[in-house]
């Protein structure tokens, strides 16, 4: 079975939607492996979606904060993370976000140098990432966790690169290459997320282990908040 076929295979309560080339990737394979392990270890229903619409986020925010004005533009506008969004479904049909995953590659100056070409200005993958993170943080602002992870690779992320400071800013100055799921600080104000960045490519096994751990911590959070019986027969 090819990776493409395997990644489209339905599993018990879990459908990994892989209609784009982005997801027919190392990230997609790692995600499938991690969700398979979670299904076996916890026997919970998982749902995978490619995107969340801005209107869904705004509707949720309005319900929680009716005194505040929230707006968006087009009905079709959405946040579309590279690895999609994984939810855990409760017995009453409600869904709880347990993982949002991204993968970013930035930097081609190593290849250009090998070809004898001049350096290019560093790209804007991190700026696009920042926009998504802002949206996801607002979406999950009523929860005590932020189960977001991004794997960045490329020469722009080598040690000493100024781009890493842009990443650190998006990460609320959290340590990089460390799993952060539970919000921290007074009133849980720091919903940081997990930011894994280096010049060397991340392999499937590395990404799988990180995503499995984030999924596991997220599930325990919802078990503690709602009771394990809310998700299991």
N, C-alpha and C positions, 0 to 999 in steps of 0.2 A: 504494500500500500504506500502510495506516495505521501510526502508531507502534506501536500495540498488536500488529498482525500482524507487523510487522518485528521487534519485540523477541522474538517467540515463534519466530522462524524458526531451524531447526537449521542449524548450520554445521559444517564439517569438524572433528570432534573437540571441538566447543564447543556446548553447549546452554545458552542463557541462559533460566533459568526465571523467567517473569514472570507468575505467577498472582495477584499482589496489586497493588493500586493503587499501593502504594509504588514498585514497580519499573516501572510504566508512567509514568515520570517522566523528568525531565531526567537524573537519575543513571543510570537504566536505559539511556537512549539513549547517554550518554557511555560507559558500560561496554561496550556492544555495539560501538561504534566503536573503542574501545581494544583489545578482544580481537580484533577483525577485523584490525587492524594488526599485532598480535603474531603472529597466525596467518600472515599474509603474510610478515612479516619473519623469523620463526624456524622456521616449519613444525613446530610442536610441538602435541601434543594437549592441549587445555584442557577442563576439566570445570567446570561451574558448579552449585553447590548453594545452596539457600536458607538452610540452617542446619547447625549441628553440635550433636549431642546431648551433654549433660553426661556421659552414660555413656561416650561415645566418648573424651572428653577424659580422664576418670578412668581408663579402661582403658589409655590410652597412658601416663599418668603412673605408674600402678602397674607397668607393664612396665619403665619406665626407672628408677624409684625404688622397688624392692620393699620397702625397709626403712621406708618412710613410709606412714602411713595416709591414704587419700583417701576421701571419701564424697560422695554426692549423694542426692537424694530420689527424685523420680519418674522413671520410665523415659522419660517423654515430654518432660521438661524440656530446653530447648535454648537456644542463643544464636542469634538470628535477626537478623543485620545487614541494614540496609535494602537494600544492594546485593548481598547474598549473599557467597559465598566462591568464588574461582576457584582451581582446582588445575591443576598441570601433571602429566600422567601419564607415567610412565616405561615403558620397554618391558616391564619385569617386572610391570607392573600397579600399582605403588605410586604414591601421589599425594602431591604436595608443594604446600603452600599458596603461591600467588604473589600473591594480592590478597584483602583483606577491605575492604569499603567501606560507609560509613555516610553518611547525610545528615540533618542536624538543623536544624530551624527553631525559634527561640525568641524570643518577644517580640511583643506585640500593642499595646504602649502608644502606638505612633505612630498606629495606626488608632483607638484609643480616644480619643486627644487630638483627632483630626480630628472625632470625633463628640461632643466636649465631655464625655467621660466621665473618671472618675478613673483613675489608674494602678492596674494590678494588680501583685500580687507577682510577681517573676520566676519562671518555670516550672522544672520539674525535668527537662527533657530532658537536661541535662548529668549529673545524678545517674544517670539510666538508662544514659547512655553510659558512665559510669565503671564500672558493673557489667559491661557487655559487655567493655570493655577489659581488666579484671582477668582475666576468663575466657579471652580470646584470648591474653593474655600467658602465662598458665600453659600453655595448649595448645601454644604455640610456644616454650616456654622452653628446649627442647633444640636449637633452631636458632640460627644467628647472624644472623638477620634477623627483622624484624617488619613485614611488608608490609601494614600497616593504614593506612587513610586515612579521615578524616571531614571532610565539608564542612558547616560551620555558617553559617547566615545568619539575620539578624533584628536588630532594634534592641537586643536584649539583648547583642549582640556588638559594639556600636559601641565606638570607642576610648574608653578610660577606664572602661568597665564593669567592675564587680567580678566579673562572671560570667567574664570572660576569665582571672582568676586561678584560678578553679575549673578551667577548661580547662587552664591551664598546669600545675596540680598533677597532673591525669590524664596529661598529656604528659611527666611527669618533668621539668618545667621546661625543656623544649626550646623553641627559638624557634618561634613559630607561623608558619604560611604558608610552611613550608619542608619539602621532601621529606626524610624520614629513614627509610631502609630497613635499612641495616646497623647492628647493635648496636655500641655504642661503650663505651669505658672498660675498666678492668681486668676481665678475665674476661668481657668483653662484657656487663656487668651492666645497662647501660642500653638496654633494648629499647623505644625511645620511640614510634615510629610517626609519622605525618604528620597534623598538625592544622591545617586551613585554616578560619579563622574571620574573618568580617567582617559588617557590617550589610547590605551590598549582596548581592543574590542571585548565586550562581555560575552561569555559563552552561555549556552543553554543551561547548563548545570548551575552556574552562578546565579542567573536570573531566576531560575526555578526555586532555588532555596530561599532567596529573598522574598519572592512573591508568596511562597507557601507560608513563611513566617508572618507576613502581613495579613494574609487571609486568616491564619490561626488566631492571631491576636484580635482581629476584628470580630471573629465569631465569639470568642470568649467575652468580649465587651458586650455584645448583644445578648448573650446568654445571661450575663450578670444584670443587664438592664431590664430585660423582658422575661427572663426565666427560660431555661432550656426547653421546658415543655411547650413553649410558644412556637418552637421550630421543629419539634419531634413528636411523633405519635405517642 
